[in-house]
């Protein structure tokens, strides 16, 4: 009789791999250790300070409706330009007593003034928010029952309490009790507690506690506590302050361990300054440091996040040349990045290389590859890899199954997605918001709003709370079918549920009003966004501009465009294309030509779509010679005409009864392998019916054999 595990696997593959004809083996091990596919949790001991983005990148809660770039990032303290290093514009930089070029130089000095380092270390607004007052954090520690630990020593009692901490309030209460002990617990105990707080991502709280330890408890700085501060600052993307604390460590005569350098390298990578991180690694090697897998790992992770995957592979090989054995975390990072870049075959090759070196893939590695294969429709290979994973004793967890659900939904395979959800429930795992959102979004894109709402109500009845993505998807779906009342009802429900509409939600609503023929209401909504704490992005601007142009409100569109130019927003070619199309539709020939001629001076690359708009506009106005000149210029400017360009131009020629040039360009299309589209065919038929005596054109189309 087949085992229960085999039956489960049979049901799973019969349900979801309908498109695969490959038979799949049926065995897996039950007694393996499970993990939730998060590198940070599955490989916590191995990862050390390496903040891998794998778990976030393979299953990031992506906006189901991607409406373009979001509002730009703002630097801390608003002291620098977007995306600029702190050192470039100043702003809230600490005093430059320890610049980057002095990082690795040993400095001897007085131990005084440690507290002064902390005064400028955290921006005022953060420090005031998290400044530590012990009596304000007296939280009941009810469920940490000392009776459970009474048979243990004080040290074991502390460890027992530490393991039971579930929130930062309880951690602060434990810190308070430790601070009142006589004598004080060891620095190691305090550091262990700080580590728990850091893992809870309360970085500013951890910094404040270290400050309190120094100033009020008389604990002397050591590299454990200073390391904690540096790590927190780097995770807050305040790496320059981390280097300032590093300088203090040197002045106190403390020799920083390699983990300190690793933390700073990670901070530089998180801040996007990968070039400086590479330079720091190279400097450490020149100084004779034996770098380990964690140091190389954070650099490789940083390169992958910046899209420098091949550079990351180069460092992987350098690392192995230096007899530093890699691990599954490093390989998974690169495999994930390759899959993100669409290089799935290269990722599979790297998997083979990894296995040949005795490094076994984990559930994260498999999940990355399965997602990459599904995204490219390689279902059979994905099924084979899933089978291999299960044979290795790794049963797919919620996140892995969510990858399948999301991939099926994106491909429109709703039945397979439902089957994957059924298998998920069969495995005893409850679908989460990501699962339901994927299905809701698919129904919305297919304009099956009744089914989308059914999933929404099912989600609520199963105690899975909708999130902002759920509401935005539904609002977008109702807007697509021009049902503004339903969309606004959901918006009110969303606000009442405590969610603040983001730029994607606003953009969906603006687009909905434009589709419903209410562009002025959409414009009013656009200008009210800022009052509600949201700034329009380029996609929002494009949606409104397009709506105004299509409603023949060119003057309103032009006013909005001029306002956008004055705002300093970095407008892209899409915005100009929309306005150009609107101008040609309104017959504004001079305005359109003037705007088109100004594009190179604005630093914008004229693309094929821009040329096609111009050619169509010129033909519509009967300016065939100008259109032909533009056609020639396209070739010279390295943007050759495509099928659409030729079809539009031939249509314009035939409408003006220019059969000679029509034949010339129809022949060019044939030579280039471009087909005649339906509209051009219709124009040709109309021309022949009206001009029956044009035997030359008829013979060209229907030559005698």
C-alpha positions in Angstrom: 0.0 0.0 0.0 1.3 3.4 -0.9 2.5 5.6 2.0 0.6 8.7 3.0 3.4 10.9 1.7 3.4 9.3 -1.7 -0.4 9.8 -2.0 0.0 13.5 -1.1 2.7 13.9 -3.8 0.5 12.2 -6.4 -2.4 14.5 -5.7 -0.1 17.5 -5.9 1.4 16.7 -9.3 -1.9 15.5 -10.8 -3.5 18.8 -9.8 -1.0 21.4 -10.8 1.2 20.1 -13.5 -1.6 19.6 -16.1 0.6 21.1 -18.8 3.4 18.6 -18.2 3.6 15.1 -19.7 6.6 14.1 -17.7 6.1 11.4 -15.1 7.4 12.3 -11.7 8.8 10.1 -9.0 6.9 9.6 -5.8 9.1 9.5 -2.7 10.2 11.9 0.0 11.6 11.8 3.5 9.3 12.8 6.3 11.8 13.2 9.1 13.9 16.0 7.6 14.3 19.3 9.2 11.9 22.0 8.0 12.6 25.6 7.3 10.5 28.5 6.1 12.8 29.3 3.1 14.2 32.4 4.8 18.0 32.5 4.7 18.0 34.7 7.8 16.2 32.0 9.7 17.3 28.8 8.1 21.0 29.7 8.1 21.1 32.1 11.0 24.2 30.6 12.5 26.0 30.5 9.2 24.9 33.9 8.0 26.4 35.9 10.9 26.3 39.5 9.8 25.4 38.8 6.2 22.1 40.5 5.4 21.1 38.4 2.4 18.1 39.7 0.4 17.2 36.2 -0.9 14.2 35.7 1.2 12.9 39.1 0.4 13.8 39.0 -3.3 12.5 35.5 -4.1 9.1 36.3 -2.5 9.0 40.0 -2.1 5.5 41.4 -1.6 5.5 43.0 -5.0 2.8 45.4 -5.9 0.3 43.3 -7.8 -0.3 46.4 -10.0 3.0 47.9 -11.0 2.4 51.5 -12.0 6.0 52.6 -12.5 8.7 54.1 -10.3 7.5 55.1 -6.9 8.4 58.4 -5.2 12.2 58.8 -5.0 14.0 57.9 -1.9 14.9 60.8 0.3 18.3 61.0 2.2 18.2 61.0 5.9 18.0 64.6 7.3 17.2 65.8 3.7 20.8 66.8 3.6 21.7 65.3 0.3 20.4 64.7 -3.2 18.5 61.5 -4.0 20.8 58.6 -4.3 23.9 60.6 -3.4 26.4 59.6 -0.8 26.3 61.4 2.5 29.9 62.5 2.0 28.9 64.4 -1.2 26.5 66.9 0.2 27.1 67.0 3.9 23.8 67.3 5.5 23.7 65.3 8.8 27.3 63.9 8.5 29.3 63.6 11.7 32.4 65.6 12.1 35.0 64.2 9.6 37.4 63.1 12.2 37.6 59.6 10.8 37.2 59.8 7.0 37.1 56.6 4.9 40.7 56.9 3.9 41.7 56.5 7.5 39.5 53.6 8.3 42.2 51.0 8.5 44.9 53.1 10.2 45.5 52.3 13.9 44.9 55.4 16.1 45.9 55.8 19.7 44.3 58.3 21.9 42.5 59.1 25.1 39.5 57.0 26.3 37.6 60.2 27.3 34.7 61.5 25.4 33.0 58.3 24.5 29.6 59.7 25.3 30.2 62.6 23.0 30.4 60.2 20.1 26.8 59.2 20.7 25.6 62.8 20.8 26.0 63.3 17.1 25.6 59.7 16.1 21.8 59.5 15.5 19.8 62.2 13.9 17.8 64.3 16.3 14.4 63.2 15.2 15.3 59.5 15.7 17.1 60.0 19.0 14.2 62.0 20.5 11.8 59.3 19.5 13.8 56.4 21.0 15.6 58.2 23.9 15.6 55.6 26.7 13.7 56.2 29.9 13.5 53.1 32.0 10.4 54.0 34.0 8.4 54.4 30.7 9.0 50.8 29.7 7.7 48.9 32.7 5.9 46.2 30.8 4.3 43.2 32.5 6.5 40.1 32.2 3.6 37.8 33.1 4.3 34.8 30.8 8.0 34.6 31.7 7.3 32.5 34.7 10.4 32.1 36.9 8.9 28.8 38.2 9.8 27.3 34.8 13.4 28.1 35.4 13.8 27.9 39.2 15.8 24.7 39.0 18.4 26.5 36.9 21.2 28.7 37.8 20.9 32.5 37.4 22.7 32.2 34.1 20.3 29.6 32.9 17.4 31.7 34.2 18.6 34.6 32.1 18.9 32.4 29.0 15.5 31.0 29.6 13.9 34.5 29.8 15.9 35.6 26.8 14.4 32.8 24.7 10.9 33.7 25.7 11.1 37.3 24.6 8.4 38.1 22.1 8.4 41.9 21.7 10.6 44.8 22.5 8.6 45.8 25.5 9.5 42.6 27.2 13.1 43.0 26.2 13.2 46.5 27.8 11.6 45.1 31.0 14.3 42.5 31.2 16.9 45.2 30.7 15.4 47.2 33.5 15.6 44.2 35.9 19.2 43.5 34.9 20.1 47.2 35.5 18.8 46.9 39.1 20.8 43.8 39.9 23.7 44.0 42.4 26.2 43.1 41.1 25.4 43.9 37.5 25.2 41.0 35.0 28.2 40.5 32.7 28.6 42.5 29.5 28.1 39.3 27.7 24.6 39.0 29.1 23.8 42.6 28.2 25.2 42.0 24.7 23.0 38.9 24.3 19.9 40.9 25.1 21.0 43.6 22.7 21.3 41.0 20.0 17.7 39.9 20.6 16.6 43.6 20.2 18.6 44.0 17.1 17.0 40.8 15.6 13.6 42.5 16.3 14.9 45.3 14.1 14.6 47.9 16.9 18.0 49.4 16.0 17.6 52.9 17.6 16.4 51.3 20.8 19.5 49.1 20.9 21.8 52.2 20.4 20.0 54.1 23.2 20.5 51.1 25.5 24.2 51.0 24.8 24.4 54.7 25.5 22.6 54.1 28.9 25.0 51.3 29.7 27.9 53.6 29.3 26.5 56.7 30.9 24.4 55.3 33.8 25.6 51.8 34.5 29.3 52.5 34.3 29.9 49.7 31.8 33.1 50.4 29.8 32.9 50.2 26.0 34.2 47.0 24.4 34.2 45.8 20.8 31.1 43.7 21.5 28.9 46.6 22.4 30.5 49.0 19.9 30.0 46.3 17.2 26.4 46.3 18.1 26.2 50.0 17.6 28.0 49.9 14.3 25.7 47.1 13.1 22.6 49.1 14.1 23.8 52.2 12.3 24.6 50.3 9.2 21.1 48.8 9.1 19.6 52.2 9.6 21.7 53.2 6.5 23.7 55.6 8.6 27.0 53.9 7.6 29.1 57.2 8.0 28.2 57.2 11.7 29.2 53.6 11.8 32.7 54.6 10.6 32.7 57.3 13.3 32.1 54.7 16.0 34.8 52.5 14.4 37.2 55.4 14.8 36.3 55.5 18.5 37.0 51.8 18.8 40.5 52.4 17.4 41.1 55.4 19.7 40.2 53.3 22.7 42.9 50.8 21.7 40.4 48.1 20.9 41.4 45.9 18.0 38.4 45.4 15.8 37.7 41.8 14.8 37.0 40.9 11.2 33.2 40.9 11.9 33.5 44.7 12.4 34.9 45.2 8.9 32.2 42.8 7.6 29.5 44.9 9.2 30.9 48.1 7.6 31.2 46.5 4.2 27.6 45.4 4.5 26.6 48.9 5.5 28.3 50.3 2.4 26.5 47.8 0.2 23.1 48.5 1.8 23.7 52.2 1.1 24.4 51.4 -2.5 28.1 52.3 -2.3 29.3 48.9 -3.6 32.4 50.4 -5.3 33.7 51.6 -1.9 32.8 48.2 -0.4 35.0 46.5 -3.1 37.8 48.9 -2.3 37.6 48.2 1.4 37.7 44.4 0.8 40.8 44.9 -1.5 42.5 47.0 1.2 41.8 44.4 3.9 43.4 41.7 1.7 46.5 43.9 1.0 46.9 44.4 4.8 47.0 40.7 5.3 43.6 40.0 6.7 42.3 36.5 6.0 38.8 37.2 4.8 36.1 34.6 5.5 33.0 33.5 3.8 30.8 36.0 5.6 32.9 39.0 4.4 33.0 37.8 0.8 29.3 36.9 1.2 28.1 40.5 2.1 30.1 41.9 -0.8 28.6 39.3 -3.2 25.2 40.1 -1.9 25.7 43.8 -2.4 26.9 43.3 -6.0 23.9 41.1 -6.7 21.5 43.7 -5.3 23.0 46.3 -7.6 22.6 44.1 -10.6 26.3 43.3 -10.9 25.8 39.6 -11.0 28.8 38.7 -13.2 31.1 40.8 -10.9 29.6 38.7 -8.0 30.5 35.5 -9.8 34.0 36.9 -10.2 34.3 37.4 -6.5 33.0 33.9 -5.9 35.8 32.5 -7.9 38.4 34.8 -6.2 37.1 33.6 -2.9 37.6 30.0 -3.8 41.0 30.7 -5.2 42.0 32.0 -1.8 41.0 28.6 -0.2 37.9 30.2 1.3 35.1 27.6 1.0 31.8 29.0 -0.1 28.4 28.0 1.4 24.8 27.6 0.3 24.0 31.2 1.3 26.5 32.7 -1.2 25.6 30.3 -4.0 21.8 30.9 -3.4 22.4 34.7 -3.5 24.0 34.5 -7.0 21.5 31.9 -8.3 18.7 34.2 -7.2 20.3 37.2 -9.0 20.8 35.2 -12.2 17.2 34.2 -12.1 16.1 37.8 -11.6 18.3 38.7 -14.6 16.5 36.1 -16.7 19.6 33.9 -16.9 17.9 30.8 -15.6 20.2 28.4 -17.6 23.3 29.9 -16.1 21.6 29.6 -12.7 21.1 25.9 -13.3 24.7 25.5 -14.3 25.8 27.2 -11.1 23.5 24.8 -9.2 25.4 21.9 -10.8 28.7 23.5 -9.9 27.6 24.0 -6.4 26.5 20.3 -6.0 29.8 19.1 -7.5 31.7 20.9 -4.7 29.7 19.1 -2.1 27.5 22.0 -1.2 23.9 20.9 -0.9 21.1 23.3 -2.0 18.5 24.2 0.5 14.8 25.2 0.1 15.7 28.8 -0.7 18.0 27.7 -3.6 15.3 25.5 -5.0 12.6 28.2 -4.6 14.8 30.7 -6.5 15.2 28.3 -9.4 11.6 27.2 -9.4 10.4 30.8 -9.6 12.9 31.6 -12.4 11.8 28.5 -14.4 8.1 29.3 -13.9 8.6 32.9 -15.0 9.9 31.7 -18.3 7.2 29.0 -18.8 9.6 26.1 -18.3 7.0 24.1 -16.3 8.4 20.7 -16.9 11.8 21.7 -15.5 10.2 23.4 -12.6 8.2 20.2 -11.8 11.4 18.2 -12.1 13.3 20.5 -9.7 10.4 20.4 -7.3 10.5 16.6 -7.4 14.2 16.7 -6.8 13.7 19.0 -3.8 11.1 16.7 -2.2 13.2 13.6 -2.8 16.0 15.4 -0.8 13.6 15.6 2.1 12.5 19.2 1.7 8.8 19.6 1.4 7.6 22.8 -0.2 6.6 25.4 2.4 4.1 28.2 2.2 6.5 30.5 0.4 7.5 27.9 -2.2 3.9 27.1 -2.9 3.2 30.9 -3.2 5.8 31.0 -5.9 3.8 28.5 -7.9 0.5 30.2 -7.2 1.9 33.6 -8.3 3.5 32.1 -11.4 0.3 30.3 -12.5 -1.8 33.4 -12.0 0.6 35.6 -14.0 0.4 33.0 -16.8 -3.4 33.0 -16.6 -3.5 29.4 -15.4 -6.1 29.9 -12.7 -7.1 26.3 -12.4 -3.5 25.2 -11.7 -3.2 28.1 -9.2 -6.4 26.9 -7.4 -5.0 23.3 -7.4 -1.7 24.6 -5.8 -3.8 26.3 -3.1 -5.7 23.1 -2.6 -2.5 21.2 -2.1 -1.3 24.0 0.3 -4.4 23.3 2.5 -3.9 19.6 2.2 -0.4 20.1 3.6 -1.9 21.8 6.6 -0.8 25.3 5.6 -3.3 28.2 5.4 -3.0 30.5 2.4 -1.8 34.0 3.4 -2.5 37.5 2.0 0.1 36.9 -0.8 -1.8 33.8 -1.9 -5.2 35.4 -2.1 -3.7 38.6 -3.7 -2.2 36.7 -6.6 -5.6 35.1 -7.4 -7.5 38.4 -6.9 -5.1 40.2 -9.2 -5.5 37.6 -11.9 -9.3 37.9 -11.9 -9.1 41.7 -11.9 -6.8 41.7 -14.9 -9.3 39.4 -16.7 -12.1 41.8 -15.6 -13.9 39.0 -13.7 -14.7 41.2 -10.8 -17.4 39.1 -9.3 -14.9 36.2 -8.9 -12.3 38.6 -7.5 -14.8 39.7 -4.9 -15.7 36.1 -4.1 -12.0 35.5 -3.3 -11.9 38.7 -1.2 -14.9 37.5 0.9 -13.4 34.0 1.2 -10.2 35.6 2.4 -12.0 37.6 5.1 -14.1 34.6 6.3 -10.9 32.6 6.7 -9.5 35.2 9.1 -6.8 36.4 6.6 -6.9 40.1 6.8 -6.7 42.0 3.4 -3.8 44.4 3.0 -3.2 47.5 1.0 -2.3 45.3 -2.1 -5.6 43.5 -1.9 -7.6 46.7 -1.8 -5.5 48.4 -4.5 -5.9 45.4 -6.8 -9.7 45.4 -6.4 -9.9 49.2 -6.9 -7.8 48.9 -10.0 -10.1 46.1 -11.3 -13.3 48.1 -10.8 -11.6 51.1 -12.4 -10.7 49.0 -15.5 -14.4 48.3 -16.1 -15.3 52.0 -15.3 -17.2 51.2 -12.2 -16.1 54.2 -10.1 -18.7 53.8 -7.5 -17.5 50.3 -6.5 -13.9 51.6 -6.5 -14.7 54.5 -4.2 -16.7 52.2 -1.9 -13.6 50.0 -1.6 -11.4 53.1 -1.0 -13.6 54.1 1.9 -13.6 50.5 3.3 -9.8 50.5 3.0 -9.4 53.8 4.9 -11.8 52.6 7.6 -9.7 49.5 7.9 -6.7 51.7 8.8 -4.8 51.6 5.5 -3.5 54.8 3.9 -3.9 54.8 0.1 -0.5 54.9 -1.5 0.6 56.3 -4.9 -0.4 53.0 -6.7 -3.9 53.3 -5.2 -4.2 57.0 -6.2 -2.9 56.2 -9.7 -5.5 53.5 -10.2 -8.3 55.8 -9.2 -7.1 58.6 -11.5 -6.9 56.1 -14.4 -10.4 54.9 -13.5 -11.9 58.4 -13.6 -10.2 59.1 -16.9 -11.6 55.8 -18.4 -15.0 56.8 -17.2 -14.9 60.0 -19.1 -14.3 62.2 -16.0 -10.8 63.6 -16.6 -11.3 66.9 -14.8 -12.4 64.9 -11.7 -9.2 62.9 -12.1 -7.2 66.1 -12.3 -8.8 67.3 -9.0 -7.9 63.9 -7.5 -4.3 64.4 -8.7 -3.9 67.7 -7.0 -5.4 66.4 -3.8 -2.9 63.6 -3.4 -0.3 65.8 -1.7 -2.9 66.9 0.9 -3.2 63.2 1.8 0.6 62.7 2.1 1.2 61.2 -1.3 3.3 62.6 -4.1 2.4 61.7 -7.7 5.1 59.7 -9.5 5.8 59.6 -13.3 3.2 56.9 -13.9 0.5 59.0 -12.1 1.5 62.0 -14.3 1.4 59.8 -17.5 -2.0 58.4 -16.7 -3.6 61.8 -16.1 -1.9 63.4 -19.1 -3.1 60.6 -21.3 -6.6 60.9 -20.0 -6.7 64.6 -20.7 -5.3 64.2 -24.2 -7.8 61.4 -25.1 -10.6 63.6 -23.8 -9.4 66.3 -26.3 -8.5 68.7 -23.4 -5.2 69.6 -24.9 -5.0 73.0 -23.1 -5.5 71.3 -19.7 -2.9 68.7 -20.7 -0.4 71.4 -21.8 -0.9 73.3 -18.5 -0.2 70.1 -16.5 2.8 69.4 -18.6 4.3 72.9 -18.0 3.6 72.5 -14.3 5.5 69.2 -14.3 8.5 70.7 -16.1 8.7 73.6 -13.6 8.4 71.1 -10.7 11.8 69.7 -11.5 10.5 66.2 -12.0 12.7 64.2 -14.2 10.3 63.6 -17.0 10.9 60.7 -19.3 10.2 60.1 -23.0 6.9 58.5 -22.2 5.5 61.8 -20.9 6.6 63.6 -24.1 5.2 60.9 -26.3 1.8 61.2 -24.7 1.7 65.0 -25.3 3.0 64.6 -28.8 0.2 62.2 -29.6 -2.3 64.6 -28.1 -1.0 67.5 -30.2 -1.2 65.6 -33.5 -4.7 64.4 -32.6 -5.7 68.0 -32.1 -4.0 69.1 -35.3 -1.3 71.2 -33.6 1.4 70.6 -36.2 3.7 73.4 -35.3 3.5 72.7 -31.6 4.2 69.0 -32.1 7.1 69.6 -34.4 8.6 72.2 -32.0 8.3 69.8 -29.0 9.8 66.9 -31.0 12.8 69.1 -32.1 13.4 70.1 -28.5 13.9 66.5 -27.2 17.6 66.1 -27.9 18.4 69.3 -26.1 16.6 67.9 -23.1 18.8 64.9 -23.0 16.1 62.5 -24.1 16.7 59.6 -26.4 14.0 59.6 -29.2 12.7 56.0 -29.4 10.8 54.1 -32.1 7.4 54.9 -30.6 8.2 58.7 -30.8 9.1 58.4 -34.4 6.0 56.4 -35.2 3.8 59.1 -33.5 5.5 61.7 -35.7 5.2 59.7 -38.9 1.5 59.0 -38.3 0.8 62.6 -37.4 2.6 63.9 -40.5 0.7 61.5 -42.8 -2.6 62.4 -41.2 -1.9 66.0 -42.0 -0.9 65.1 -45.6 2.8 66.1 -45.0 4.1 63.0 -46.8 7.5 64.5 -47.9 8.3 65.4 -44.3 7.2 61.9 -43.2 9.5 60.3 -45.8 12.4 62.5 -44.6 11.8 61.4 -41.0 11.8 57.8 -42.2 15.2 58.3 -43.7 16.5 60.1 -40.6 15.4 57.1 -38.5 17.9 54.8 -40.3 20.6 57.4 -40.0 20.0 57.9 -36.3 20.3 54.2 -35.5 16.5 53.7 -34.9 15.4 51.8 -38.1 11.6 51.8 -38.9 9.7 48.8 -37.9 6.6 47.1 -39.2 4.3 49.7 -37.7 6.2 52.6 -39.2 6.0 51.2 -42.8 2.3 50.3 -42.5 1.4 53.8 -41.2 3.4 55.5 -44.0 1.9 53.3 -46.8 -1.6 54.0 -45.5 -0.8 57.7 -45.7 0.5 57.4 -49.2 -2.5 55.4 -50.5 -5.0 57.8 -48.8 -3.3 60.6 -50.9 -3.4 58.3 -53.9 0.4 58.2 -54.2 0.6 54.7 -55.7 4.1 54.9 -57.0 5.7 55.5 -53.6 3.3 53.0 -52.1 4.6 50.3 -54.3 8.2 51.3 -53.4 7.6 51.0 -49.7 5.4 47.8 -50.0 8.4 46.2 -51.8 10.7 47.4 -49.0 8.4 45.8 -46.5 8.5 42.5 -48.4 12.3 42.6 -48.6 12.5 43.2 -44.8 10.0 40.5 -44.1 7.4 42.9 -42.6 3.8 41.8 -43.1 1.0 44.1 -44.3 -1.4 44.6 -41.3 -5.2 44.6 -41.4 -5.6 48.4 -41.6 -3.2 48.6 -44.5 -5.0 45.8 -46.3 -8.3 47.6 -45.8 -6.8 50.8 -47.2 -5.5 48.9 -50.3 -8.9 47.4 -51.0 -10.6 50.8 -50.7 -7.9 52.3 -53.0 -8.5 49.6 -55.7 -12.2 49.9 -55.5 -12.0 53.6 -56.1 -9.1 53.6 -58.6 -9.9 50.6 -60.8 -7.9 52.0 -63.7 -4.6 52.0 -61.8 -3.4 48.9 -63.6 0.2 49.4 -62.5 -0.7 49.1 -58.8 -3.0 46.2 -59.5 -0.3 44.4 -61.4 2.2 45.1 -58.6 -0.1 43.4 -56.1 -1.3 40.6 -58.4 1.5 39.8 -60.9 0.8 37.4 -63.7 2.4 34.1 -63.5 
